[in-house]
């Protein structure tokens, strides 16, 4: 009896003394190994008192049952009745554990689950033990807009120990990384990139021409294009996929790890556990395959220099790498450089791919909009980025595609600041995970008239169809904020700003913040828009696009998956050359 009581007490201490505080998503292996070590030690102690291993093992199992019962019962009661977010509506099991969420999105369709939860529970829904999903036109600006105090969610630790401007939670580190990205995609840098992107667009039209009048798997062709364009922009060298019409071996690795990240994105501790314990299996194996590929590409670029003297995005980061050698430890520099390559390959190729697939789908379904764009581009040099940026229907079409099929359907979570978040009279407590699923927010009737309809004119000639433009944010934007006392703290590389804030919150519930504007802008937004305008104009200049005979247009939506970036279902089209 005393052993069972001690186990219950230990479970309560584990919850209220440890797990209720701080972040544990990076410590899954340590938690498991600590429990195994303690169980082994306890088994040894029990064997001395019981005298038999069988009796000792029975006693250990009994104590483990009481320990975990107390631990999880305490967690359940706290989360349901005493947690700061307990007053928000939402599924009760979602309030208890994120495993409920994972169970419901095991098919990687989180965007549809978010739509259902919004329809049932309203604007503010509790979708996790410490998580509020916001379905409000002002949600995107509240998360990332000016004068917010929010920090990045734990999901952005997925690359650890690698880092990049996107996947770093330390805001001081982010600021420096973001500056390099800004320089690499400046007006001057883009001037050198655009002719090479134009050549990739030409390769795409030549690839399509090689099919003749055969149906084209748009997903496949756009995968080739986006990967080639990414390689050209980042490493100064494409992969020749459009010419060979053969999928790159890394596509398989990408499918594997996206299959893991899709369902577990909202419980990143599971992903991190898989990376540690299952690195040679399934999605984790695919992840490390992609990591190895990116490391090798960046190493080759570092050792061999730019091909044909081209200035590429990698050049800027390699210059920083060389400048900091001897000032920063080599492991940190390697993790930053390789993390940047990994981010560029995964994010850079995936987002434009989804948008181009969706663009082909909408132009096939609504050919009248393709005709309007053709009228606009008559007499226009489509390789002139400034000219394309001034074409209202071209840009309206792309904006409408990005509204209905945002590159990131959900995700992009933040942690509310030390003063919480107030939106539309609803207060979200401090240090709560908050998310604004873009697929739902960008289709809100309160923000857009006929929200599910494809109407490019809403962006230029029919502004009355946009009730609240804040609801449109396919690419991230905004600011960083950090506590004033951070300026006077010293911490090692293992301590991030969010960790320091998390530590301080228990003693200081309100913290005055210094707001620094503008550093959460999507680093690839300029490049993405350049690609989307150029490719759309180029395709419509050369081809008339229609669905292939027998193709079911609903298939793109039925098979749409939410795996970090949108993964549209199959799209088959006929590209008929224009005379």
C-alpha positions in Angstrom: 0.0 0.0 0.0 2.8 2.4 0.9 4.4 1.7 -2.5 1.2 2.6 -4.3 0.8 5.8 -2.3 4.4 6.8 -3.1 3.8 6.2 -6.8 0.7 8.4 -6.7 2.7 11.2 -5.0 5.5 10.8 -7.5 3.0 11.2 -10.4 1.6 14.4 -8.9 5.0 15.8 -8.3 6.0 14.9 -11.9 3.1 16.9 -13.2 3.0 19.9 -10.9 6.7 20.1 -10.3 8.0 19.4 -13.8 5.7 18.9 -16.8 3.4 21.8 -16.1 6.3 24.2 -16.5 8.4 25.0 -19.5 8.8 23.2 -22.8 9.4 19.5 -23.2 9.1 18.8 -26.9 12.9 18.5 -27.3 13.4 16.2 -24.4 11.3 13.2 -25.3 14.3 10.8 -25.3 15.6 12.2 -22.0 12.1 11.7 -20.5 11.9 8.1 -21.7 15.5 7.3 -20.6 15.0 8.9 -17.2 11.9 6.9 -16.5 13.6 3.7 -17.7 16.6 4.4 -15.4 14.4 5.1 -12.5 12.3 2.0 -13.1 15.5 -0.1 -13.3 16.8 1.3 -10.0 13.4 0.8 -8.4 13.3 -2.8 -9.6 16.7 -3.4 -8.0 15.5 -1.9 -4.7 12.3 -4.0 -4.7 14.3 -7.2 -5.4 16.2 -6.7 -2.2 13.0 -6.3 -0.2 10.9 -8.9 -1.9 13.6 -11.4 -2.4 12.2 -12.6 -5.8 12.4 -11.1 -9.2 8.8 -12.1 -10.0 7.4 -10.4 -7.0 9.6 -7.3 -7.6 8.5 -7.1 -11.2 4.8 -7.3 -10.1 5.4 -4.6 -7.6 7.1 -2.4 -10.2 4.2 -2.8 -12.7 1.7 -2.0 -9.9 3.6 1.2 -9.0 3.9 2.2 -12.6 0.2 1.9 -13.1 -0.5 4.1 -10.0 2.2 6.6 -11.1 0.9 7.1 -14.6 -2.8 7.0 -13.4 -2.0 9.9 -11.0 0.1 11.7 -13.6 -2.5 11.6 -16.4 -5.5 12.1 -14.0 -3.8 15.2 -12.6 -3.1 16.5 -16.1 -6.7 15.8 -17.2 -8.3 17.6 -14.3 -6.0 20.6 -14.6 -6.5 20.9 -18.3 -10.3 20.6 -18.2 -11.0 22.8 -15.1 -8.1 24.9 -14.0 -6.1 25.7 -17.2 -6.1 29.4 -18.3 -7.9 28.4 -21.6 -10.5 26.1 -19.9 -13.3 28.6 -20.6 -12.9 28.4 -24.4 -15.2 26.2 -26.4 -13.9 23.1 -28.2 -13.8 19.3 -28.1 -13.2 18.1 -24.6 -10.7 15.5 -25.7 -8.7 18.1 -27.6 -8.4 20.0 -24.3 -7.0 16.9 -22.7 -4.4 15.8 -25.3 -3.1 16.7 -28.7 -3.3 13.0 -29.6 -7.0 13.7 -30.3 -6.0 16.1 -32.9 -3.5 13.7 -34.5 -6.1 11.0 -34.6 -8.4 13.2 -36.6 -5.8 14.4 -39.1 -4.0 11.1 -39.7 -5.0 11.6 -43.3 -3.2 15.0 -43.5 -6.4 17.0 -43.8 -6.1 19.4 -40.9 -7.5 22.3 -43.0 -10.9 20.4 -43.2 -10.9 19.7 -39.5 -10.3 23.4 -38.8 -13.2 24.3 -41.0 -15.5 21.8 -39.1 -14.4 23.1 -35.7 -15.0 26.7 -36.7 -18.5 25.8 -38.0 -19.3 24.1 -34.7 -17.6 26.2 -32.1 -17.2 29.7 -33.6 -14.3 32.2 -33.8 -12.2 31.1 -30.9 -11.8 27.3 -30.5 -9.6 25.4 -28.0 -7.9 22.8 -30.2 -5.3 21.6 -27.6 -4.4 21.7 -23.9 -2.7 25.0 -24.4 -3.9 26.0 -27.9 -6.5 28.4 -29.3 -7.3 28.4 -33.0 -8.6 31.8 -34.2 -11.1 32.1 -37.0 -11.4 35.9 -37.3 -10.5 38.4 -40.1 -8.0 40.1 -37.8 -6.4 36.8 -36.7 -3.4 36.9 -39.1 -2.5 40.5 -38.2 -2.9 39.7 -34.5 -0.4 36.8 -34.8 2.2 38.6 -37.0 1.2 42.2 -37.5 2.6 45.4 -36.1 3.0 45.8 -32.4 2.4 42.2 -31.5 4.3 40.5 -28.7 4.0 36.9 -30.0 6.9 34.5 -30.5 7.3 31.5 -32.7 5.7 28.2 -31.6 7.7 25.1 -30.7 7.1 23.7 -34.2 9.9 25.9 -35.4 12.4 23.7 -33.5 11.8 20.9 -36.1 15.1 21.5 -37.8 17.2 21.5 -34.6 20.2 21.5 -34.3 20.1 23.2 -37.8 18.7 26.7 -38.0 17.6 29.2 -40.6 15.8 32.5 -40.7 12.4 30.7 -40.8 13.3 27.9 -38.4 14.8 29.8 -35.5 12.9 31.0 -32.4 15.7 33.2 -31.0 14.7 36.5 -32.3 18.1 38.0 -32.1 19.5 35.2 -34.2 16.5 35.6 -36.6 17.2 39.3 -37.1 20.8 38.6 -38.4 19.7 35.7 -40.6 16.8 37.7 -42.0 19.2 40.5 -43.1 21.2 38.0 -45.2 18.0 36.7 -46.8 16.9 40.3 -47.5 20.2 41.0 -49.2 20.1 37.8 -51.2 16.6 38.7 -52.6 17.1 42.5 -52.9 16.2 44.4 -56.0 19.8 44.1 -57.3 20.0 40.4 -56.5 16.6 39.7 -58.2 17.8 41.5 -61.3 20.5 38.8 -61.7 18.0 36.0 -60.9 15.2 37.0 -63.2 16.9 36.1 -66.5 17.7 32.6 -65.1 14.1 32.2 -63.9 13.0 33.2 -67.4 15.1 30.4 -68.8 13.5 28.0 -66.4 10.1 29.2 -67.6 11.2 28.5 -71.1 12.4 25.0 -70.1 8.9 24.5 -68.7 7.1 25.5 -71.9 9.5 23.3 -73.9 8.8 20.4 -71.5 5.1 20.8 -72.0 5.5 21.1 -75.8 7.2 17.7 -75.8 3.9 16.1 -74.7 2.0 17.3 -77.7 -1.7 16.8 -77.2 -1.3 14.2 -74.5 -2.7 14.8 -71.0 -0.1 16.2 -68.7 0.2 15.4 -65.0 0.5 19.0 -63.8 1.6 18.0 -60.3 4.6 16.1 -61.8 5.6 18.9 -64.3 5.3 21.6 -61.6 7.4 19.5 -59.2 10.1 19.4 -61.8 9.9 23.1 -62.5 9.8 24.2 -58.8 12.8 22.0 -58.0 14.8 23.2 -61.0 14.0 26.8 -60.3 14.9 26.4 -56.6 18.2 24.8 -57.6 19.0 27.6 -60.0 18.1 30.4 -57.5 19.8 28.8 -54.5 22.8 27.0 -55.9 23.2 28.5 -59.3 22.5 25.2 -61.0 19.3 23.4 -61.8 18.8 19.6 -61.7 17.8 19.1 -65.3 14.4 17.6 -64.4 12.5 19.5 -67.0 14.8 18.3 -69.7 15.0 14.7 -68.6 11.4 14.5 -67.5 12.5 12.2 -64.7 11.7 12.7 -61.0 14.5 13.5 -58.7 15.3 10.7 -56.1 14.7 13.3 -53.3 11.0 13.5 -54.3 10.5 10.2 -52.6 12.2 11.4 -49.4 10.1 14.5 -49.5 6.9 12.5 -49.7 8.0 10.3 -46.8 8.9 13.1 -44.3 5.9 15.2 -45.3 3.7 12.2 -44.6 5.2 12.3 -41.1 5.0 16.0 -40.6 1.5 16.4 -41.9 -0.3 14.6 -39.1 2.2 15.4 -36.3 2.8 19.1 -37.0 0.6 20.1 -34.1 2.5 17.8 -31.7 6.1 18.3 -32.8 7.3 16.2 -29.8 6.2 13.1 -31.7 8.1 14.2 -34.8 11.2 14.8 -32.7 10.9 11.4 -31.1 10.6 9.8 -34.5 13.8 11.6 -35.6 15.6 10.3 -32.5 14.3 6.7 -32.3 13.2 5.8 -35.9 15.7 7.7 -38.1 16.1 4.7 -40.4 12.4 4.1 -41.0 9.5 5.8 -42.8 9.1 9.5 -42.5 12.2 10.0 -40.3 14.3 8.1 -42.9 13.0 10.4 -45.6 13.8 13.4 -43.4 17.4 12.5 -42.9 17.7 11.6 -46.6 16.6 15.1 -47.5 18.9 16.5 -44.8 21.9 14.6 -46.2 21.1 15.7 -49.8 20.9 19.4 -48.7 24.2 19.1 -46.7 26.0 17.6 -49.7 24.7 20.3 -52.1 25.8 23.1 -49.8 29.1 21.5 -49.2 29.7 21.1 -52.9 28.7 24.7 -53.5 31.0 25.9 -50.7 34.0 23.9 -52.0 33.5 24.5 -55.8 32.2 28.0 -55.8 29.4 29.4 -58.0 28.9 27.7 -61.4 29.9 30.0 -64.3 30.4 32.8 -61.8 26.7 33.1 -61.2 25.5 35.0 -58.1 23.0 32.8 -56.3 21.3 32.9 -52.9 23.9 30.6 -51.4 26.6 33.1 -52.2 25.3 35.5 -49.5 25.2 32.9 -46.8 28.6 31.5 -47.7 30.1 35.0 -47.5 28.6 35.3 -44.0 29.9 31.8 -43.1 33.4 32.8 -44.1 33.3 36.2 -42.4 32.3 34.5 -39.1 34.8 31.7 -39.2 37.0 32.1 -36.1 34.4 34.3 -34.4 31.7 31.6 -34.0 32.2 27.9 -33.4 32.3 25.9 -36.6 29.4 23.6 -35.6 27.0 26.6 -35.2 28.1 28.0 -38.5 27.6 24.6 -40.2 24.2 24.2 -38.7 23.2 27.6 -39.9 24.5 27.1 -43.4 23.0 23.7 -43.8 19.7 24.7 -42.2 19.4 27.5 -44.7 19.9 25.0 -47.6 17.3 22.6 -46.1 14.8 25.4 -45.7 15.3 26.7 -49.2 15.0 23.3 -50.8 11.9 22.2 -48.8 10.0 25.5 -48.5 11.3 27.1 -51.8 10.2 24.3 -54.0 7.0 23.2 -52.2 5.1 26.5 -51.9 5.4 27.6 -55.6 4.6 24.1 -56.7 1.2 24.1 -54.9 0.3 27.6 -56.2 1.2 26.7 -59.8 -0.8 23.5 -59.7 -3.8 25.4 -58.3 -3.4 28.2 -60.9 -3.6 25.6 -63.8 -6.7 24.1 -62.2 -8.5 27.4 -61.9 -7.5 28.6 -65.4 -8.8 25.3 -66.8 -12.1 25.6 -64.9 -12.6 29.3 -65.7 -11.0 29.8 -69.1 -12.6 33.3 -69.4 -10.0 34.5 -66.8 -7.2 33.0 -68.9 -8.5 35.0 -71.9 -8.5 38.2 -69.8 -4.8 37.6 -68.9 -3.9 37.0 -72.5 -5.5 40.3 -73.5 -3.4 42.0 -70.8 -0.1 40.5 -71.8 -0.5 41.4 -75.5 2.4 43.7 -76.4 3.9 43.3 -72.9 7.4 42.0 -72.4 6.6 39.2 -69.9 10.2 39.0 -68.8 9.9 42.6 -67.5 8.9 42.0 -63.8 7.8 45.6 -63.4 5.4 45.3 -66.3 3.9 42.1 -65.0 3.4 43.6 -61.6 1.1 46.3 -63.1 -1.3 43.9 -64.8 -4.5 43.9 -62.7 -6.1 40.6 -63.8 -2.9 38.6 -63.8 -2.2 39.7 -60.2 -5.8 39.4 -59.2 -5.9 35.9 -60.5 -2.7 34.9 -58.6 -4.0 36.6 -55.4 -7.3 34.8 -55.7 -5.5 31.5 -56.1 -3.4 32.3 -53.0 -6.6 33.1 -51.1 -8.4 29.9 -51.9 -5.3 27.6 -51.9 -2.8 29.3 -49.5 0.7 27.7 -49.7 0.3 27.0 -46.0 -3.2 25.8 -45.4 -2.8 25.8 -41.6 0.2 26.0 -39.3 2.3 29.1 -38.7 1.5 29.0 -34.9 2.7 31.5 -32.4 3.0 31.8 -28.6 1.1 34.7 -27.2 3.2 37.3 -25.4 3.4 37.9 -21.6 0.4 40.3 -21.8 -1.7 37.9 -23.7 -3.7 38.7 -26.8 -6.9 40.7 -27.1 -9.0 40.4 -30.3 -12.6 41.4 -30.8 -13.2 41.6 -27.1 -11.8 38.1 -26.4 -8.7 37.8 -24.3 -6.3 34.9 -24.9 -4.1 34.2 -21.9 -0.3 34.8 -22.0 2.0 32.1 -23.3 -0.8 30.2 -25.1 -0.2 28.6 -28.5 -2.3 30.5 -31.1 -3.0 29.7 -34.7 -5.0 31.2 -37.5 -5.6 28.5 -40.2 -5.3 30.5 -43.4 -7.6 28.1 -45.4 -10.5 29.0 -43.1 -9.6 32.6 -42.4 -9.2 33.5 -46.1 -12.7 32.1 -46.7 -14.6 33.9 -44.0 -17.9 35.4 -45.1 -17.2 38.4 -42.8 -14.0 39.1 -44.8 -15.0 38.2 -48.4 -18.3 38.3 -50.3 -18.9 35.0 -52.0 -15.9 33.6 -50.1 -15.7 30.3 -51.9 -16.0 31.7 -55.4 -13.1 32.4 -57.7 -13.4 36.1 -58.5 -10.0 37.7 -59.4 -11.8 41.1 -59.9 -12.3 41.5 -56.2 -8.6 42.5 -56.0 -8.8 45.5 -58.4 -12.2 46.4 -59.9 -14.7 45.1 -57.4 -13.3 46.1 -54.0 -16.8 45.8 -52.5 -16.2 42.0 -52.5 -13.4 42.4 -49.9 -14.9 43.3 -46.5 -11.7 43.0 -44.5 -8.4 42.8 -46.3 -6.6 41.8 -43.0 -7.9 38.3 -43.7 -5.6 37.9 -46.7 -2.1 36.9 -45.8 -0.8 33.9 -47.8 2.7 34.9 -46.9 3.9 35.8 -43.4 4.5 39.4 -42.4 5.0 41.4 -39.2 7.3 42.1 -36.3 9.2 40.6 -33.5 8.9 41.6 -29.8 11.0 40.8 -26.8 11.1 41.8 -23.1 13.1 44.9 -22.2 15.1 42.9 -19.6 16.4 40.5 -22.3 18.8 43.4 -23.2 20.5 42.9 -19.9 20.6 39.1 -19.7 23.4 36.9 -20.8 22.7 33.3 -21.8 24.5 30.5 -23.7 23.6 29.2 -27.1 21.3 26.5 -25.7 19.0 29.2 -24.2 16.6 30.8 -26.6 14.7 34.0 -26.0 11.4 32.1 -25.7 13.0 29.9 -23.1 14.1 32.9 -21.0 10.7 34.4 -21.3 9.1 31.1 -20.3 11.4 30.9 -17.2 10.6 34.5 -16.2 6.8 34.2 -16.6 6.4 32.4 -13.3 7.8 35.4 -11.4 6.7 38.3 -13.6 3.2 38.0 -15.2 3.4 41.3 -17.0 6.4 42.4 -19.0 7.0 45.6 -20.9 8.1 44.8 -24.4 10.3 46.5 -26.9 8.8 46.2 -30.4 11.0 45.9 -33.4 9.2 46.1 -36.8 9.3 44.2 -39.9 11.5 41.1 -39.4 8.9 38.4 -39.7 8.2 39.0 -43.4 8.3 35.9 -45.5 11.8 35.8 -46.9 10.9 34.2 -50.2 7.8 36.3 -51.0 9.4 38.4 -53.7 10.9 35.4 -55.4 7.6 33.5 -55.2 5.6 36.3 -56.7 8.2 36.7 -59.5 7.9 33.0 -60.4 4.1 32.9 -60.2 3.7 36.0 -62.5 6.3 34.8 -65.0 5.1 31.2 -65.3 1.4 32.1 -65.5 2.0 34.7 -68.2 4.4 32.4 -70.1 2.0 29.4 -70.1 -0.9 31.5 -71.2 1.1 33.2 -73.9 2.0 29.8 -75.4 -1.0 27.5 -74.6 -4.7 27.2 -74.1 -5.2 25.1 -71.0 -8.2 22.8 -70.4 -8.9 19.7 -68.3 -8.0 16.4 -69.9 -10.9 14.3 -71.2 -12.3 12.1 -68.4 -10.6 14.1 -65.6 -12.8 14.8 -62.6 -12.0 18.4 -61.4 -13.1 17.6 -57.9 -10.1 15.2 -57.6 -7.7 18.0 -56.7 -9.8 18.9 -53.7 -10.7 15.4 -52.7 -7.0 14.4 -52.5 -5.7 17.8 -51.2 -3.4 17.2 -48.2 -2.1 19.6 -45.6 1.5 18.7 -45.1 3.4 21.8 -44.0 2.7 23.2 -47.6 -0.5 22.5 -49.5 -0.3 19.3 -51.5 -3.0 19.4 -54.2 -4.6 16.3 -55.5 -4.1 15.1 -59.1 -4.6 17.6 -61.9 -4.5 16.5 -65.6 -4.6 19.1 -68.3 -4.2 19.4 -72.0 -1.9 22.3 -73.1 -2.9 23.2 -76.6 -0.3 25.4 -78.4 -1.7 28.8 -79.5 -1.3 29.9 -83.1 
